[in-house]
């Protein structure tokens, strides 16, 4: 094989444009031709000798030629990919100095300024210090040994957790005495949303009658495809976009024509627009989804300002990379947001908090240390236990519930017997439609997956235009995936029946006739698989069939300014909106204080007066691993009476309790750390909840309460012990006055079980006759220490 020497030299404007991003095969071929590399079997190791800038862009497209080319495939480990070099807290106050230090590290590693500049994707220099850079595996290992480097981690992709709700939560603009809704509306609170972007022209984001942008705001309106500074206003005060990590991770160029995506803050998915308007959308009359859910749409904090940080993209199956997420957190901290809403999550198994593999936990830790409240979704992998994500104690983690609105439709069988189902399909179905059994239209008749209508199991030609009859083959019916499979195959409905034909009626909107809330089937459940002493989720909020703003459809005949979506992604911004309202009322409250106010005032009762039910294979009362403290109650959260506060140092001591070394924790915080040797500090973290994963005999746990109500107050303890556990509170009365605003108490738990048990649930509340400050409790009794982690 002839070995061709690459040509070095200055890149002209055209070639610079080619190398400006990652590209398709044709563009890659142009670059290879420029390098005189028409023979694609050119040894990859020799390519590293070419000009660094060209190598940096070329390496991004080489993977498309790897298949079938032995010489390239053998050297694949030398391809540069994105690594995040995490350096902990900032050591320099000046961001420019911090950025220069990052360049110097890369310069020392790579040997030239040009190589360092080409390698760097992002410099994190506001909330914390670090950078994302394209490195080979060996280079990543070398830089990890440099002084000051906490850890070097490979870039990964996270997933998005995909109008009646506010009235249902009692957050009505009337009466005027309601401080949350009538007086503040979240005015001048700044909500940062890390998501898929925003569609700025929608009515939900108009700025009519809004005052000047708060002077503390440092953000920008970053230009891009079909987006410039004119798209921001006094409502949408900032918008940024971060895509370098996602492009490098997937090695895919964003095809804006085919994907409907935009290289800008503009939302090509709809997820970010929906969540942003749920949290802080303006009042929009006559909102609906094709006539369903008709009414006035609004966010929880209609006068709060919105800043969008687009870090999630329609590439592959949609996602958000670590590098882009960390940059979004970094910029949000610098810009000056008050609240961050993050409807994104990793997947189980979870990573250690100190090992830096969770970009959301890392970014949120630094945001919380700066006084920013971070609200996250719990995940959509229910109804199974230990599926919850975003479990760090400094996060507010939100589960999803139903509301009291449904969309009933009549289902008329061939014998004229009528049943009642639910649908959001407003298509007019004329006459009877064929009903087919799923096994008879299976792609593979020998595969049992068609019986339960598993995705990909149905023949599109036979399913098209039909209602498909499916049966669950397990004790855990997966109706959501069955409906998706039928829709994917071209079917018009999913039903359980025994007659050959069926007629579908037109759905209507009915409010107040269904018992609610219920925990949604899909909502992920606790306990936390990483830190079971931290009770998760924290709280629940509406997340099923939520109507909110949505980018208009490409079809001009279909108005899609509003859309009905379900998921913990939709529950998260409900709590974000309430948190913004609380922040506007109590601007000096810490993130922990806001979290405490939300959790301790939540409701555990449905509209029928009974306990909230958790949807699943069996009906059961929702417990603390389903809904945390309960369903968010905005009005009560405004005036909680008492709060459980937490400092940044408390979180550090929590990390110490998990067994992490002082050096590892110091590297995370970049501040001097001294771990206090205290028994079970993890359970003593001053959270508005108590979780004991391994009670053998007796344990005593402490908590501290801060009075934020009337100066002179007397609170008495109300105890509901978990089954099989005795609880003793000391003291049983807390007396607050002008000189005593903070008081501590202890709770002693004693197991009376004679067998190895499972978790049981209870609560502890403090009441002064007006306020009812309740925390959930989960206790698992065990017989022997060896069973503690089972």
QUIJOHU-V441772 format. One record per residue. N is the residue number from 1. PHI is phi in whole degrees, 0 to 359 (NA if undefined). PSI is psi in whole degrees, -180 to 180 (* if undefined). OMEGA is omega in radians with two decimals (none if undefined). Layout:
[[N/PHI/PSI/OMEGA] [N/PHI/PSI/OMEGA]]
//
This chain:
[[1/NA/134/3.14] [2/285/134/3.09] [3/263/121/-3.09] [4/259/132/3.12] [5/279/131/3.10] [6/290/149/3.12] [7/269/130/3.09] [8/257/158/3.11] [9/154/-175/-3.10] [10/280/140/3.12] [11/272/131/3.12] [12/278/179/-3.01] [13/300/-40/-3.11] [14/295/-44/-3.13] [15/290/-33/3.08] [16/298/-40/3.12] [17/296/-40/3.11] [18/299/-41/-3.07] [19/275/4/-3.08] [20/291/-18/3.11] [21/204/-166/3.09] [22/264/149/-2.82] [23/220/173/-3.12] [24/278/-176/-3.04] [25/299/-41/-3.07] [26/295/-45/3.12] [27/295/-39/3.13] [28/297/-39/3.14] [29/296/-37/3.11] [30/298/-42/3.14] [31/294/-42/3.13] [32/297/-38/3.10] [33/293/-39/3.10] [34/300/-36/3.13] [35/277/3/-3.09] [36/63/41/-3.09] [37/242/48/3.12] [38/298/-27/3.08] [39/274/107/-3.03] [40/282/1/3.02] [41/272/10/3.12] [42/304/129/-3.08] [43/305/128/-3.06] [44/298/-35/-3.10] [45/297/-31/3.13] [46/288/-25/-3.13] [47/295/-24/-3.11] [48/288/-7/3.11] [49/275/-11/-3.07] [50/283/173/3.12] [51/311/133/-3.00] [52/300/-39/-3.10] [53/295/-42/3.12] [54/292/-40/3.12] [55/299/-39/-3.11] [56/298/-42/-3.12] [57/279/-34/-3.11] [58/294/-37/-3.09] [59/298/-24/-3.13] [60/288/-21/-3.11] [61/250/-8/-3.08] [62/298/-27/-3.07] [63/299/-25/3.14] [64/290/-16/3.13] [65/254/0/-3.03] [66/294/-41/-3.04] [67/299/121/3.07] [68/91/-4/-3.14] [69/246/101/-2.96] [70/300/-45/-3.05] [71/296/-35/3.10] [72/286/-43/-3.08] [73/295/-36/-3.14] [74/296/-29/-3.08] [75/257/18/-3.00] [76/301/-32/-3.10] [77/296/-16/3.13] [78/273/1/3.10] [79/287/139/3.13] [80/281/134/3.01] [81/230/172/-3.07] [82/277/130/2.99] [83/238/148/3.06] [84/257/120/3.11] [85/261/106/-3.03] [86/262/128/-3.05] [87/244/5/3.10] [88/78/-149/-3.12] [89/295/153/3.12] [90/296/140/3.04] [91/259/-11/3.14] [92/236/135/3.11] [93/288/-31/-3.12] [94/276/117/-3.13] [95/302/-32/3.13] [96/295/-40/3.10] [97/295/-40/3.12] [98/298/-44/-3.13] [99/297/-40/3.13] [100/298/-38/3.12] [101/296/-33/3.09] [102/293/-42/3.10] [103/299/-40/-3.13] [104/296/-38/3.10] [105/297/-44/3.13] [106/291/-35/3.10] [107/298/-45/3.12] [108/296/-31/-3.13] [109/280/-46/-2.96] [110/263/-19/2.99] [111/94/-9/3.12] [112/212/151/3.11] [113/297/-38/-3.12] [114/295/-42/3.13] [115/294/-40/3.13] [116/296/-43/-3.12] [117/294/-40/-3.13] [118/289/-31/-3.09] [119/286/-33/-2.98] [120/284/127/3.02] [121/264/-54/-3.10] [122/225/147/2.96] [123/245/119/3.11] [124/268/115/-2.97] [125/216/15/-3.12] [126/247/-66/3.13] [127/280/-25/-3.11] [128/198/178/-3.09] [129/243/139/3.11] [130/163/-179/3.12] [131/202/159/3.03] [132/249/131/-3.07] [133/214/152/3.04] [134/277/119/-3.11] [135/222/155/2.96] [136/280/170/-3.13] [137/299/-42/-3.13] [138/291/-36/3.10] [139/293/-38/3.10] [140/297/-39/3.11] [141/293/-37/3.14] [142/292/-45/-3.08] [143/290/-25/3.12] [144/293/-22/3.14] [145/274/-6/-3.10] [146/287/150/3.11] [147/299/139/3.08] [148/89/-10/-3.14] [149/276/119/3.10] [150/287/-52/-3.14] [151/194/152/3.05] [152/244/123/-3.07] [153/233/147/3.11] [154/286/142/3.12] [155/294/135/3.10] [156/231/172/-3.11] [157/248/132/3.08] [158/259/165/-3.09] [159/248/145/2.96] [160/290/138/3.08] [161/268/89/-3.08] [162/284/*/none] [163/NA/-12/3.10] [164/277/-21/-2.95] [165/299/-39/-3.11] [166/289/-39/3.04] [167/297/-40/-3.14] [168/298/-34/3.12] [169/279/-1/3.12] [170/83/12/-3.13] [171/264/75/-3.11] [172/259/142/-3.12] [173/296/-12/3.08] [174/240/147/0.08] [175/280/167/-3.07] [176/294/-17/-3.13] [177/286/-13/3.14] [178/286/106/-3.04] [179/299/-37/-3.08] [180/297/-48/-2.98] [181/266/-37/-2.99] [182/270/-33/-3.03] [183/268/-42/-2.97] [184/253/-50/-3.08] [185/56/22/-3.14] [186/75/19/-3.03] [187/306/129/3.08] [188/70/0/2.94] [189/286/138/-3.07] [190/253/117/3.12] [191/259/119/3.02] [192/267/133/-3.14] [193/241/116/3.06] [194/264/111/-2.96] [195/196/-147/-3.02] [196/262/10/3.14] [197/109/-169/-3.04] [198/211/151/3.06] [199/256/96/-2.88] [200/291/-23/-3.06] [201/284/-12/-3.07] [202/294/149/-3.06] [203/299/-26/3.14] [204/298/-19/-3.06] [205/245/23/3.09] [206/286/156/-3.08] [207/244/25/-3.13] [208/302/132/3.06] [209/65/15/3.06] [210/271/146/-3.12] [211/283/-175/-3.13] [212/299/155/3.07] [213/295/136/-3.14] [214/308/137/-3.04] [215/294/-20/-3.12] [216/284/-10/-3.06] [217/289/130/-3.13] [218/246/1/-3.02] [219/285/178/-3.13] [220/228/170/2.99] [221/249/95/-2.99] [222/285/131/-3.09] [223/282/166/3.12] [224/175/-164/-3.08] [225/298/120/-3.14] [226/54/38/3.13] [227/203/128/3.05] [228/214/-171/-3.03] [229/298/-24/-3.14] [230/288/-15/3.13] [231/281/-13/3.05] [232/265/158/-3.13] [233/207/-160/-3.13] [234/282/-8/3.03] [235/263/-60/3.05] [236/272/91/-2.96] [237/271/-10/3.13] [238/200/152/3.10] [239/203/129/3.09] [240/227/161/3.09] [241/221/144/-3.05] [242/223/115/-3.03] [243/229/-10/-3.01] [244/301/-43/-3.13] [245/294/-40/-3.12] [246/291/-41/3.11] [247/297/-44/-3.10] [248/290/-35/-3.13] [249/293/-43/-3.06] [250/269/-15/-3.06] [251/56/34/-3.14] [252/237/134/3.01] [253/279/136/3.14] [254/288/114/3.08] [255/272/97/-3.05] [256/291/-20/3.13] [257/283/-47/-3.08] [258/279/-35/-3.04] [259/271/-16/-3.05] [260/72/17/-3.13] [261/269/165/-3.12] [262/226/133/3.06] [263/279/71/-3.06] [264/186/-180/3.07] [265/290/-5/-3.13] [266/293/140/-3.01] [267/273/116/3.08] [268/262/-7/-3.11] [269/255/-41/-3.11] [270/106/-22/-3.07] [271/299/-48/-3.11] [272/293/-40/3.10] [273/299/-43/-3.12] [274/296/-48/-3.09] [275/291/-39/-3.13] [276/297/-43/-3.13] [277/288/-30/3.07] [278/295/-40/-3.13] [279/286/-42/-2.94] [280/212/24/3.14] [281/293/148/3.06] [282/287/169/3.10] [283/291/129/3.10] [284/229/118/-3.13] [285/278/156/3.08] [286/58/38/3.08] [287/277/144/3.09] [288/192/170/2.95] [289/249/100/-3.10] [290/51/40/3.10] [291/93/-17/3.11] [292/276/151/3.12] [293/58/38/-3.08] [294/294/138/3.08] [295/158/-161/3.12] [296/268/122/3.09] [297/265/144/3.10] [298/198/159/3.04] [299/270/174/-3.12] [300/290/-33/3.14] [301/234/79/-2.97] [302/298/-24/-3.14] [303/258/5/3.04] [304/290/152/3.08] [305/274/152/-3.13] [306/242/136/2.97] [307/234/122/-3.09] [308/261/132/3.07] [309/240/98/-3.05] [310/279/111/3.13] [311/232/4/-3.09] [312/239/139/-2.89] [313/223/153/3.10] [314/275/65/3.07] [315/242/125/-3.08] [316/64/-121/3.14] [317/265/19/-3.11] [318/73/139/3.13] [319/177/-178/-3.05] [320/219/126/-3.07] [321/273/155/3.11] [322/305/-46/-3.07] [323/300/-44/-3.13] [324/290/-39/3.14] [325/296/-44/3.14] [326/297/-38/3.11] [327/293/-37/3.10] [328/296/-45/3.08] [329/300/-46/-3.09] [330/302/-47/-3.13] [331/290/-36/3.13] [332/296/-40/3.10] [333/297/-44/3.13] [334/295/-42/-3.05] [335/295/-32/3.10] [336/106/34/3.09] [337/288/157/3.09] [338/262/-36/-3.09] [339/228/143/3.04] [340/239/131/3.11] [341/249/122/-3.02] [342/228/95/3.12] [343/268/59/-3.04] [344/219/154/3.09] [345/198/161/3.03] [346/275/-174/3.12] [347/242/154/3.03] [348/293/140/0.13] [349/283/147/-3.11] [350/277/157/3.13] [351/260/153/3.08] [352/303/142/3.13] [353/296/-34/-3.10] [354/279/-28/-3.09] [355/284/0/2.94] [356/67/20/-3.10] [357/271/-1/-3.14] [358/244/100/-3.08] [359/299/-34/-3.13] [360/291/-45/3.12] [361/297/-41/-3.14] [362/296/-55/-3.12] [363/300/-41/-3.12] [364/292/-34/3.10] [365/301/-47/-3.12] [366/289/-34/3.08] [367/295/-45/3.14] [368/298/-40/3.11] [369/298/-24/3.10] [370/267/7/3.09] [371/89/14/-3.12] [372/263/125/3.09] [373/281/130/-3.12] [374/244/123/-3.13] [375/248/132/-3.07] [376/228/157/3.06] [377/278/152/-3.05] [378/275/-18/-3.08] [379/109/160/-3.04] [380/241/39/-3.09] [381/251/23/3.08] [382/288/173/0.13] [383/266/21/-3.03] [384/278/149/-3.13] [385/285/160/3.12] [386/58/32/3.08] [387/256/-2/-3.05] [388/289/144/3.09] [389/239/179/-3.07] [390/55/59/-2.98] [391/261/1/3.14] [392/301/141/-3.06] [393/292/-19/3.13] [394/277/-3/3.08] [395/265/153/2.89] [396/262/112/-3.03] [397/255/128/-2.92] [398/244/127/3.01] [399/271/168/-3.06] [400/247/138/3.11] [401/233/168/3.06] [402/274/167/2.99] [403/241/-179/-3.02] [404/270/32/3.11] [405/240/139/3.12] [406/220/167/-3.12] [407/234/76/-3.07] [408/289/148/3.07] [409/217/146/3.14] [410/278/143/3.09] [411/237/109/-3.10] [412/259/121/-3.13] [413/278/171/-3.09] [414/298/-23/3.11] [415/266/17/3.12] [416/68/13/3.03] [417/281/131/-3.04] [418/252/132/3.07] [419/244/166/3.12] [420/244/124/3.07] [421/235/-165/3.09] [422/228/146/-3.11] [423/202/152/2.97] [424/243/12/3.11] [425/273/111/-3.10] [426/267/11/3.10] [427/295/138/3.09] [428/278/109/3.12] [429/266/112/-3.09] [430/268/126/3.09] [431/74/-174/-3.11] [432/279/149/-3.12] [433/243/144/3.14] [434/297/139/3.08] [435/249/123/-3.08] [436/238/146/3.09] [437/277/133/-2.99] [438/302/-38/-3.11] [439/294/-24/-3.13] [440/279/-11/3.11] [441/239/27/-3.12] [442/287/144/3.02] [443/295/-42/3.12] [444/237/103/-3.08] [445/300/-21/-3.13] [446/273/-4/-3.11] [447/262/119/-3.11] [448/291/-9/-3.09] [449/296/-23/3.14] [450/290/-26/-3.13] [451/300/-40/3.13] [452/264/9/-3.14] [453/57/54/3.07] [454/290/146/3.12] [455/306/133/3.11] [456/85/3/-3.06] [457/264/-11/-3.01] [458/254/143/3.13] [459/282/120/-3.07] [460/297/-36/-3.12] [461/294/-35/-3.10] [462/272/-22/-3.10] [463/270/-22/-3.02] [464/304/127/3.06] [465/76/6/-3.08] [466/251/159/2.90] [467/267/129/-3.01] [468/256/131/3.11] [469/268/121/-3.11] [470/234/153/3.10] [471/233/141/3.05] [472/286/138/3.13] [473/253/4/3.11] [474/227/176/3.08] [475/283/-8/3.14] [476/245/86/-3.11] [477/298/133/-3.12] [478/250/73/-3.06] [479/293/-35/-3.10] [480/299/-49/3.14] [481/291/-32/3.09] [482/296/-44/3.12] [483/297/-40/3.11] [484/296/-41/-3.12] [485/296/-42/3.13] [486/295/-45/3.11] [487/298/-42/-3.14] [488/298/-34/-3.12] [489/274/0/3.09] [490/95/6/3.09] [491/288/160/-3.11] [492/254/-8/-3.14] [493/192/162/3.11] [494/233/131/-3.04] [495/205/155/2.99] [496/254/117/-3.11] [497/200/176/-3.13] [498/229/15/3.13] [499/249/156/-2.98] [500/281/-20/-3.12] [501/226/160/-3.09] [502/210/148/3.12] [503/238/127/-3.10] [504/261/132/3.08] [505/272/179/-3.14] [506/270/131/-3.12] [507/291/154/3.06] [508/232/173/3.13] [509/252/124/3.13] [510/234/132/-3.10] [511/240/139/3.00] [512/84/7/-3.10] [513/255/-5/-3.13] [514/246/138/3.06] [515/297/131/-3.09] [516/202/162/-0.07] [517/282/162/2.93] [518/235/146/3.05] [519/291/129/-3.11] [520/296/142/-3.14] [521/308/-41/-3.01] [522/280/-14/-3.02] [523/295/128/-3.11] [524/295/150/-3.04] [525/242/157/3.01] [526/275/-175/0.04] [527/283/168/3.08] [528/296/131/3.12] [529/283/-13/-3.12] [530/261/-46/-3.10] [531/222/80/-3.06] [532/297/-15/3.07] [533/285/-9/3.03] [534/257/111/-3.05] [535/288/125/3.11] [536/224/147/-0.01] [537/289/171/3.10] [538/276/-37/-2.98] [539/199/165/3.12] [540/237/155/-3.14] [541/205/163/-3.12] [542/304/132/-3.14] [543/212/15/-3.12] [544/240/125/3.12] [545/52/57/-3.13] [546/267/125/3.12] [547/272/125/3.12] [548/205/171/-3.07] [549/299/150/-3.08] [550/207/144/3.12] [551/303/144/-3.14] [552/296/148/3.14] [553/290/155/3.03] [554/291/-16/3.12] [555/275/113/-3.08] [556/295/-17/-3.13] [557/273/-2/-3.08] [558/234/114/3.10] [559/281/124/-3.12] [560/232/35/3.12] [561/294/-20/3.08] [562/226/150/-3.05] [563/212/149/3.09] [564/265/121/-3.13] [565/230/154/3.11] [566/230/150/3.10] [567/146/164/3.03] [568/294/-17/3.00] [569/301/-33/-3.14] [570/278/-28/3.11] [571/288/-40/-3.10] [572/307/-52/-3.10] [573/292/-19/3.01] [574/298/-45/3.12] [575/289/-35/3.07] [576/302/-45/-3.14] [577/298/-43/3.12] [578/293/-40/3.11] [579/300/-37/3.10] [580/295/-39/3.10] [581/296/-44/3.12] [582/297/-41/3.13] [583/298/-37/-3.14] [584/291/-30/3.10] [585/279/-35/-3.06] [586/230/73/-3.02] [587/296/-19/-3.12] [588/267/1/-3.13] [589/286/143/3.09] [590/283/164/3.03] [591/304/-37/3.13] [592/293/-37/3.12] [593/295/-42/3.11] [594/296/-44/3.10] [595/300/-45/3.13] [596/300/-44/3.13] [597/300/-38/3.14] [598/291/-47/-3.03] [599/289/-44/-3.01] [600/285/-13/3.14] [601/250/6/-3.09] [602/291/163/-3.10] [603/252/145/3.10] [604/247/7/-3.01] [605/246/138/3.11] [606/272/180/-3.08] [607/291/-14/3.09] [608/268/5/3.13] [609/84/-3/3.13] [610/262/172/3.11] [611/297/147/3.05] [612/302/136/-3.12] [613/263/142/3.05] [614/262/123/3.10] [615/288/141/3.14] [616/178/-159/3.14] [617/293/-26/3.05] [618/227/153/3.07] [619/278/131/3.09] [620/210/154/3.05] [621/298/136/3.14] [622/293/134/3.11] [623/252/-175/-3.06] [624/295/-26/3.09] [625/280/-8/3.07] [626/264/-50/-2.98] [627/234/6/-3.12] [628/61/-127/3.10] [629/289/-23/-3.14] [630/134/-164/3.12] [631/284/131/-3.10] [632/303/138/-3.13] [633/234/93/-3.00] [634/303/-43/-3.07] [635/296/-44/-3.13] [636/290/-33/-3.12] [637/295/-24/3.14] [638/293/-25/-3.07] [639/220/74/-3.01] [640/283/-19/-3.12] [641/89/-59/3.12] [642/230/153/3.08] [643/225/153/2.99] [644/261/110/-3.07] [645/261/155/-3.12] [646/218/136/3.07] [647/261/167/3.08] [648/300/-38/3.13] [649/296/-32/3.08] [650/298/-41/3.11] [651/295/-36/3.09] [652/297/-44/3.12] [653/295/-32/3.05] [654/299/-44/3.11] [655/297/-37/3.07] [656/300/-41/-3.08] [657/294/-21/3.12] [658/280/-2/3.08] [659/94/6/3.11] [660/288/147/-3.11] [661/289/157/3.11] [662/299/-40/-3.13] [663/296/-40/-3.14] [664/294/-42/-3.13] [665/289/-40/3.10] [666/298/-40/3.09] [667/296/-33/3.12] [668/291/-47/-3.03] [669/267/-17/-3.08] [670/54/37/3.04] [671/220/157/-3.10] [672/299/126/-3.09] [673/242/134/3.05] [674/231/111/-3.10] [675/282/127/3.10] [676/278/127/3.11] [677/279/95/-3.10] [678/225/134/-3.11] [679/298/135/3.10] [680/40/51/3.08] [681/298/-30/3.14] [682/304/-41/3.11] [683/281/-19/3.12] [684/272/-5/3.05] [685/305/132/-2.93] [686/285/54/3.12] [687/281/156/3.04] [688/277/50/-3.14] [689/188/163/3.06] [690/223/130/3.08] [691/227/123/3.14] [692/241/104/-3.05] [693/277/-5/-3.03] [694/207/61/3.13] [695/279/113/3.13] [696/267/-55/3.12] [697/233/-77/-3.08] [698/220/142/3.05] [699/216/142/3.11] [700/245/128/-3.06] [701/240/143/-3.12] [702/249/151/3.05] [703/216/158/3.14] [704/230/134/-3.13] [705/244/140/3.09] [706/247/129/-3.13] [707/281/122/3.06] [708/239/14/3.11] [709/253/-151/3.10] [710/305/141/-3.06] [711/303/-48/3.14] [712/263/104/-3.07] [713/221/146/3.08] [714/235/121/-3.12] [715/245/139/3.08] [716/245/146/-3.10] [717/279/138/3.05] [718/237/116/-2.98] [719/250/130/2.98] [720/236/93/-3.02] [721/289/149/3.01] [722/298/151/-3.13] [723/300/131/3.12] [724/85/10/-3.09] [725/226/135/2.99] [726/266/139/3.12] [727/236/133/3.08] [728/230/122/-3.09] [729/255/132/3.09] [730/224/128/-0.19] [731/286/166/-3.13] [732/270/-8/3.10] [733/228/133/3.09] [734/246/125/-3.09] [735/246/114/3.12] [736/256/144/3.07] [737/210/-166/-3.04] [738/293/-23/-3.14] [739/256/-12/-3.12] [740/234/99/3.14] [741/252/-9/-3.12] [742/228/128/3.14] [743/223/148/3.12] [744/249/159/3.07] [745/212/166/3.09] [746/236/153/3.05] [747/232/123/3.11] [748/257/125/-3.13] [749/252/131/3.12] [750/231/127/-3.14] [751/279/136/3.04] [752/247/9/3.11] [753/286/142/3.02] [754/254/4/3.14] [755/230/159/3.03] [756/291/122/-3.00] [757/247/-174/3.07] [758/247/-179/3.13] [759/295/138/2.93] [760/235/162/-2.91] [761/231/148/3.11] [762/206/-158/-3.13] [763/199/161/3.01] [764/227/127/-3.14] [765/232/150/3.02] [766/242/131/-3.09] [767/225/138/3.03] [768/251/13/-3.10] [769/96/-24/3.09] [770/247/-46/3.14] [771/262/148/3.11] [772/229/100/-2.99] [773/258/97/-2.98] [774/250/138/3.00] [775/238/143/3.09] [776/281/153/-3.13] [777/227/135/3.06] [778/231/129/-3.10] [779/226/133/3.05] [780/244/115/3.13] [781/273/135/3.13] [782/230/162/-3.12] [783/266/-38/-3.05] [784/228/151/-3.14] [785/302/-32/-3.11] [786/295/-17/3.13] [787/268/1/-2.97] [788/300/-33/-3.05] [789/258/10/-3.11] [790/270/*/none]]
//
